Amino acid sequence: MSYGLPIIVAKGDGTQDDLVREANGWQISSDDNDALVKTMRLALSDAGRLRTMGAESYRIVSEEINLEKMVEVLMKALNGLM
């Protein structure tokens, strides 16, 4: 995502739900090779869409979900305890 690329991930523990949205990628079932191939074919069928999705991936990690935001939330929590 930090390279400005759309993503394909396997569904797992739920952490991917914050990162992968329809605007920037696809979630597929784990251990489903057919779903992976189908999704890759779909992704590669529209280069313009891939660029748009990649830009959204980059926006998500640059503005929403990144180390700076994690530190900010942690500091707010710690300051709230004092």
TIMI-2910 file (N, C-alpha, C, CB; in pm, 1 decimal, decimal comma, always signed):
<rs>
+----------+----------+----------+----------+----------+----------+----------+----------+----------+----------+----------+----------+------+
!      n_x !      n_y !      n_z !     ca_x !     ca_y !     ca_z !      c_x !      c_y !      c_z !     cb_x !     cb_y !     cb_z ! resn !
+----------+----------+----------+----------+----------+----------+----------+----------+----------+----------+----------+----------+------+
!    +81,1 !   -118,4 !     +0,0 !     +0,0 !     +0,0 !     +0,0 !    +86,1 !   +125,8 !     +0,0 !    -92,6 !     -0,8 !   +118,9 !  Met !
!   +197,7 !   +121,3 !    +70,5 !   +285,2 !   +238,5 !    +75,5 !   +354,3 !   +264,3 !    -58,7 !   +389,8 !   +220,7 !   +184,9 !  Ser !
!   +349,6 !   +167,3 !   -149,1 !   +403,2 !   +186,2 !   -283,6 !   +294,1 !   +231,3 !   -380,4 !   +467,9 !    +56,7 !   -333,7 !  Tyr !
!   +173,9 !   +257,5 !   -329,7 !    +65,8 !   +303,3 !   -413,6 !     +8,3 !   +194,8 !   -502,2 !   +112,1 !   +415,7 !   -497,0 !  Gly !
!     -5,4 !    +75,1 !   -446,3 !    -57,7 !    -37,3 !   -523,1 !   -186,9 !    -89,0 !   -461,4 !    +46,0 !   -149,7 !   -531,1 !  Leu !
!   -278,8 !   -138,3 !   -544,7 !   -396,2 !   -205,8 !   -490,0 !   -352,6 !   -338,4 !   -429,0 !   -504,7 !   -228,1 !   -599,7 !  Pro !
!   -435,9 !   -394,1 !   -344,0 !   -393,9 !   -515,3 !   -274,0 !   -499,2 !   -625,3 !   -282,7 !   -364,2 !   -484,0 !   -128,2 !  Ile !
!   -451,8 !   -746,5 !   -274,3 !   -535,4 !   -865,2 !   -262,6 !   -488,9 !   -936,2 !   -136,9 !   -525,8 !   -958,6 !   -390,7 !  Ile !
!   -581,4 !   -960,0 !    -44,6 !   -545,5 !  -1028,8 !    +78,7 !   -644,2 !  -1141,9 !   +105,2 !   -542,3 !   -930,3 !   +197,6 !  Val !
!   -597,1 !  -1240,1 !   +180,7 !   -684,5 !  -1347,6 !   +224,7 !   -750,8 !  -1305,8 !   +355,7 !   -605,5 !  -1480,9 !   +241,7 !  Ala !
!   -876,5 !  -1341,0 !   +369,4 !   -948,2 !  -1311,6 !   +493,4 !   -881,6 !  -1388,6 !   +606,8 !  -1100,1 !  -1348,7 !   +481,8 !  Lys !
!   -868,4 !  -1321,8 !   +720,1 !   -803,0 !  -1386,4 !   +833,4 !   -865,0 !  -1343,5 !   +964,5 !   -654,5 !  -1355,4 !   +834,0 !  Gly !
!   -784,3 !  -1279,8 !  +1046,0 !   -828,4 !  -1243,7 !  +1180,9 !   -908,9 !  -1114,7 !  +1187,5 !   -709,9 !  -1231,3 !  +1270,1 !  Asp !
!   -927,4 !  -1048,2 !  +1076,8 !  -1006,6 !   -926,8 !  +1073,8 !   -926,4 !   -798,4 !  +1064,6 !  -1090,7 !   -921,5 !  +1193,1 !  Gly !
!   -795,2 !   -806,0 !  +1089,6 !   -714,5 !   -684,3 !  +1083,2 !   -712,5 !   -626,3 !   +942,6 !   -572,1 !   -712,5 !  +1129,7 !  Thr !
!   -730,4 !   -710,1 !   +842,6 !   -729,0 !   -661,7 !   +705,3 !   -852,8 !   -578,2 !   +674,9 !   -719,6 !   -778,7 !   +608,2 !  Gln !
!   -956,3 !   -587,6 !   +755,7 !  -1078,4 !   -510,8 !   +730,4 !  -1054,2 !   -360,2 !   +737,2 !  -1186,2 !   -550,0 !   +830,4 !  Asp !
!   -959,9 !   -317,3 !   +819,9 !   -928,1 !   -175,1 !   +829,3 !   -848,6 !   -126,3 !   +708,8 !   -850,3 !   -147,3 !   +956,6 !  Asp !
!   -775,0 !   -214,5 !   +647,5 !   -684,9 !   -176,3 !   +539,1 !   -742,6 !   -196,5 !   +399,9 !   -558,6 !   -253,3 !   +550,7 !  Leu !
!   -819,3 !   -301,8 !   +381,8 !   -866,8 !   -339,1 !   +248,2 !  -1013,6 !   -304,8 !   +234,5 !   -844,1 !   -489,4 !   +221,2 !  Val !
!  -1038,8 !   -217,8 !   +138,8 !  -1174,2 !   -172,5 !   +111,4 !  -1199,6 !   -190,9 !    -37,7 !  -1195,0 !    -23,1 !   +155,3 !  Arg !
!  -1322,3 !   -179,9 !    -80,0 !  -1352,3 !   -194,0 !   -223,1 !  -1275,7 !    -92,4 !   -306,3 !  -1502,4 !   -178,5 !   -248,0 !  Glu !
!  -1244,4 !    +22,5 !   -245,7 !  -1176,1 !   +129,0 !   -319,7 !  -1028,5 !   +102,4 !   -342,8 !  -1191,3 !   +258,4 !   -247,0 !  Ala !
!   -969,6 !     +7,7 !   -268,0 !   -825,0 !    -13,2 !   -283,4 !   -783,2 !   -159,4 !   -296,1 !   -754,0 !    +47,0 !   -167,1 !  Asn !
!   -875,5 !   -252,5 !   -295,3 !   -832,1 !   -390,1 !   -309,2 !   -943,5 !   -492,4 !   -294,6 !   -727,3 !   -418,3 !   -209,9 !  Gly !
!   -901,8 !   -615,0 !   -277,2 !   -993,0 !   -727,8 !   -269,5 !   -955,3 !   -817,5 !   -152,4 !   -992,3 !   -807,4 !   -401,0 !  Trp !
!  -1057,7 !   -872,7 !    -86,6 !  -1037,8 !   -976,5 !    +13,1 !  -1093,0 !  -1105,9 !    -44,9 !  -1107,0 !   -940,2 !   +149,7 !  Gln !
!  -1014,9 !  -1209,2 !    -36,4 !  -1057,7 !  -1339,6 !    -87,6 !  -1046,6 !  -1441,5 !    +24,3 !   -972,7 !  -1383,2 !   -211,0 !  Ile !
!  -1110,6 !  -1554,3 !     +6,4 !  -1101,5 !  -1662,8 !   +104,2 !   -961,2 !  -1720,4 !   +102,6 !  -1205,9 !  -1773,4 !    +74,9 !  Ser !
!   -914,1 !  -1758,7 !   +220,4 !   -781,5 !  -1820,0 !   +225,8 !   -786,4 !  -1959,5 !   +164,2 !   -729,9 !  -1826,9 !   +371,8 !  Ser !
!   -674,6 !  -2002,2 !   +112,9 !   -661,4 !  -2135,0 !    +50,3 !   -756,3 !  -2155,0 !    -67,8 !   -686,8 !  -2243,2 !   +153,6 !  Asp !
!   -787,8 !  -2047,0 !   -138,8 !   -875,5 !  -2057,8 !   -254,9 !   -800,6 !  -2005,6 !   -377,3 !  -1008,7 !  -1979,0 !   -232,6 !  Asp !
!   -725,6 !  -2095,0 !   -439,4 !   -645,0 !  -2056,2 !   -555,2 !   -729,7 !  -2004,8 !   -670,3 !   -562,1 !  -2173,2 !   -602,0 !  Asn !
!   -848,2 !  -2063,0 !   -688,2 !   -935,7 !  -2017,7 !   -796,3 !   -979,0 !  -1872,9 !   -774,9 !  -1058,9 !  -2108,5 !   -806,8 !  Asp !
!  -1009,8 !  -1837,8 !   -650,3 !  -1048,7 !  -1699,3 !   -619,9 !   -932,3 !  -1604,3 !   -644,2 !  -1097,4 !  -1687,2 !   -474,1 !  Ala !
!   -811,9 !  -1648,4 !   -612,6 !   -694,3 !  -1564,1 !   -635,8 !   -674,0 !  -1539,0 !   -785,3 !   -568,4 !  -1629,6 !   -575,4 !  Leu !
!   -682,7 !  -1643,9 !   -864,7 !   -665,1 !  -1629,6 !  -1009,6 !   -775,0 !  -1541,3 !  -1067,4 !   -665,5 !  -1768,1 !  -1078,9 !  Val !
!   -898,9 !  -1564,1 !  -1027,1 !  -1011,6 !  -1484,5 !  -1075,6 !   -992,5 !  -1337,0 !  -1039,1 !  -1144,6 !  -1537,5 !  -1017,3 !  Lys !
!   -950,3 !  -1309,9 !   -916,7 !   -931,2 !  -1172,2 !   -871,5 !   -815,4 !  -1106,7 !   -944,4 !   -907,2 !  -1168,0 !   -720,8 !  Thr !
!   -708,8 !  -1179,8 !   -967,5 !   -596,2 !  -1123,4 !  -1041,6 !   -636,5 !  -1089,9 !  -1185,0 !   -477,7 !  -1221,1 !  -1041,3 !  Met !
!   -714,1 !  -1177,1 !  -1247,5 !   -760,6 !  -1148,8 !  -1383,9 !   -849,0 !  -1024,1 !  -1385,5 !   -838,2 !  -1269,9 !  -1441,2 !  Arg !
!   -937,3 !  -1014,5 !  -1287,3 !  -1023,1 !   -896,7 !  -1276,7 !   -938,3 !   -770,9 !  -1257,3 !  -1123,3 !   -912,7 !  -1160,0 !  Leu !
!   -841,0 !   -777,8 !  -1168,0 !   -755,2 !   -662,7 !  -1140,3 !   -679,4 !   -619,1 !  -1264,2 !   -657,2 !   -695,2 !  -1028,5 !  Ala !
!   -625,1 !   -712,9 !  -1336,9 !   -542,4 !   -681,1 !  -1453,0 !   -623,0 !   -641,3 !  -1576,1 !   -456,1 !   -798,3 !  -1486,4 !  Leu !
!   -754,2 !   -654,0 !  -1567,9 !   -838,0 !   -621,9 !  -1683,9 !   -863,0 !   -471,5 !  -1700,2 !   -970,6 !   -693,8 !  -1672,1 !  Ser !
!   -827,9 !   -391,5 !  -1600,1 !   -857,0 !   -248,0 !  -1606,5 !   -743,3 !   -169,7 !  -1541,6 !   -992,1 !   -215,7 !  -1536,9 !  Asp !
!   -648,0 !   -126,8 !  -1623,3 !   -529,9 !    -56,5 !  -1572,3 !   -566,1 !    +76,0 !  -1504,9 !   -431,5 !    -31,0 !  -1685,9 !  Ala !
!   -664,3 !   +145,2 !  -1557,3 !   -705,7 !   +271,7 !  -1496,0 !   -759,5 !   +251,8 !  -1355,7 !   -810,6 !   +339,8 !  -1581,4 !  Gly !
!   -840,2 !   +148,2 !  -1340,9 !   -893,8 !   +115,7 !  -1207,7 !   -781,1 !    +80,1 !  -1112,3 !   -994,9 !     -0,8 !  -1216,2 !  Arg !
!   -683,0 !     +5,8 !  -1159,4 !   -569,1 !    -30,2 !  -1073,3 !   -496,3 !    +94,0 !  -1023,5 !   -471,0 !   -121,2 !  -1149,0 !  Leu !
!   -476,5 !   +191,4 !  -1110,8 !   -408,9 !   +315,5 !  -1069,3 !   -490,2 !   +389,3 !   -963,3 !   -385,5 !   +407,4 !  -1190,9 !  Arg !
!   -621,4 !   +396,1 !   -984,3 !   -708,7 !   +463,4 !   -887,2 !   -706,4 !   +390,9 !   -753,4 !   -853,1 !   +471,4 !   -940,4 !  Thr !
!   -711,9 !   +258,9 !   -757,9 !   -709,2 !   +180,0 !   -634,4 !   -574,9 !   +194,0 !   -564,7 !   -738,2 !    +32,0 !   -663,9 !  Met !
!   -468,2 !   +197,4 !   -642,0 !   -336,0 !   +216,0 !   -583,5 !   -323,1 !   +350,3 !   -514,6 !   -229,5 !   +202,7 !   -689,6 !  Gly !
!   -378,0 !   +453,4 !   -575,2 !   -375,1 !   +586,2 !   -513,5 !   -451,9 !   +585,6 !   -381,9 !   -434,0 !   +691,8 !   -609,1 !  Ala !
!   -562,8 !   +513,0 !   -377,4 !   -640,5 !   +503,8 !   -253,8 !   -563,9 !   +425,6 !   -147,4 !   -776,7 !   +437,4 !   -280,6 !  Glu !
!   -492,9 !   +320,3 !   -186,7 !   -409,1 !   +246,8 !    -91,2 !   -306,9 !   +340,3 !    -27,0 !   -337,2 !   +128,8 !   -161,1 !  Ser !
!   -242,3 !   +418,8 !   -110,6 !   -142,0 !   +511,9 !    -58,8 !   -205,9 !   +615,2 !    +32,8 !    -69,0 !   +581,7 !   -174,0 !  Tyr !
!   -321,5 !   +665,6 !     -3,8 !   -388,6 !   +763,7 !    +80,6 !   -422,4 !   +705,5 !   +217,2 !   -515,2 !   +814,0 !    +12,6 !  Arg !
!   -467,9 !   +581,8 !   +219,6 !   -504,2 !   +517,5 !   +346,1 !   -383,9 !   +509,9 !   +439,2 !   -560,5 !   +376,7 !   +321,0 !  Ile !
!   -269,4 !   +465,2 !   +388,0 !   -153,4 !   +452,0 !   +476,6 !    -85,7 !   +585,1 !   +506,0 !    -53,3 !   +357,4 !   +415,9 !  Val !
!   -103,5 !   +683,7 !   +420,5 !    -40,3 !   +812,4 !   +447,9 !   -125,2 !   +899,3 !   +540,0 !    -13,8 !   +886,0 !   +318,1 !  Ser !
!   -257,6 !   +882,4 !   +536,8 !   -344,2 !   +969,3 !   +614,8 !   -414,7 !   +901,3 !   +731,0 !   -445,0 !  +1028,7 !   +526,3 !  Glu !
!   -443,9 !   +771,9 !   +720,1 !   -529,4 !   +707,0 !   +819,4 !   -458,4 !   +606,4 !   +908,8 !   -640,8 !   +638,9 !   +750,3 !  Glu !
!   -390,8 !   +513,2 !   +847,8 !   -336,3 !   +399,3 !   +922,5 !   -186,1 !   +396,1 !   +902,3 !   -401,5 !   +264,4 !   +877,3 !  Ile !
!   -113,4 !   +453,5 !   +998,9 !    +31,8 !   +459,1 !   +988,1 !    +92,8 !   +471,8 !  +1127,1 !    +75,9 !   +576,9 !   +898,0 !  Asn !
!   +221,1 !   +466,3 !  +1134,1 !   +290,4 !   +469,3 !  +1262,5 !   +263,3 !   +598,9 !  +1338,0 !   +440,0 !   +451,8 !  +1241,9 !  Leu !
!   +261,1 !   +710,8 !  +1268,3 !   +237,2 !   +838,7 !  +1334,1 !   +100,4 !   +841,6 !  +1401,0 !   +248,7 !   +952,8 !  +1233,7 !  Glu !
!     -1,0 !   +790,7 !  +1333,3 !   -135,6 !   +786,4 !  +1391,2 !   -140,5 !   +692,5 !  +1510,7 !   -238,2 !   +742,6 !  +1285,9 !  Lys !
!    -69,3 !   +580,1 !  +1503,4 !    -65,9 !   +487,1 !  +1615,5 !     -3,0 !   +552,2 !  +1737,6 !    +10,9 !   +360,4 !  +1577,7 !  Met !
!   +105,5 !   +623,8 !  +1718,0 !   +172,4 !   +692,9 !  +1828,9 !    +80,2 !   +800,0 !  +1885,1 !   +306,8 !   +755,6 !  +1782,6 !  Val !
!    +13,5 !   +874,1 !  +1798,4 !    -79,0 !   +979,4 !  +1842,1 !   -188,6 !   +922,5 !  +1932,8 !   -142,5 !  +1048,9 !  +1720,0 !  Glu !
!   -247,4 !   +811,5 !  +1893,4 !   -352,9 !   +748,8 !  +1973,1 !   -296,6 !   +697,9 !  +2105,8 !   -418,3 !   +633,0 !  +1894,8 !  Val !
!   -178,4 !   +638,7 !  +2102,1 !   -115,8 !   +589,4 !  +2224,7 !    -87,0 !   +704,6 !  +2320,9 !    +14,2 !   +513,6 !  +2192,0 !  Leu !
!    -34,5 !   +814,7 !  +2268,9 !     -3,7 !   +929,7 !  +2354,6 !   -130,8 !   +988,3 !  +2416,2 !    +70,4 !  +1037,9 !  +2274,3 !  Met !
!   -238,3 !   +995,2 !  +2340,5 !   -365,6 !  +1043,4 !  +2395,1 !   -413,6 !   +953,3 !  +2507,3 !   -472,0 !  +1051,5 !  +2285,0 !  Lys !
!   -400,1 !   +822,9 !  +2487,9 !   -441,7 !   +728,5 !  +2590,4 !   -356,5 !   +743,3 !  +2716,2 !   -433,3 !   +585,5 !  +2537,2 !  Ala !
!   -226,1 !   +755,1 !  +2697,9 !   -136,8 !   +771,3 !  +2813,9 !   -162,6 !   +903,0 !  +2886,8 !    +10,1 !   +764,6 !  +2769,5 !  Leu !
!   -181,0 !  +1009,5 !  +2810,7 !   -209,5 !  +1139,8 !  +2871,9 !   -343,2 !  +1138,5 !  +2944,3 !   -208,8 !  +1250,2 !  +2765,8 !  Asn !
!   -435,9 !  +1061,0 !  +2897,8 !   -565,3 !  +1048,8 !  +2964,3 !   -556,5 !   +977,7 !  +3097,8 !   -661,7 !   +976,2 !  +2875,7 !  Gly !
!   -454,4 !   +897,1 !  +3115,7 !   -434,8 !   +826,6 !  +3242,2 !   -371,7 !   +913,4 !  +3350,0 !   -349,5 !   +705,4 !  +3219,9 !  Leu !
!   -306,7 !  +1019,8 !  +3308,1 !   -235,0 !  +1105,2 !  +3402,9 !   -323,6 !  +1209,4 !  +3464,3 !   -119,4 !  +1172,0 !  +3335,8 !  Met !
+----------+----------+----------+----------+----------+----------+----------+----------+----------+----------+----------+----------+------+
</rs>
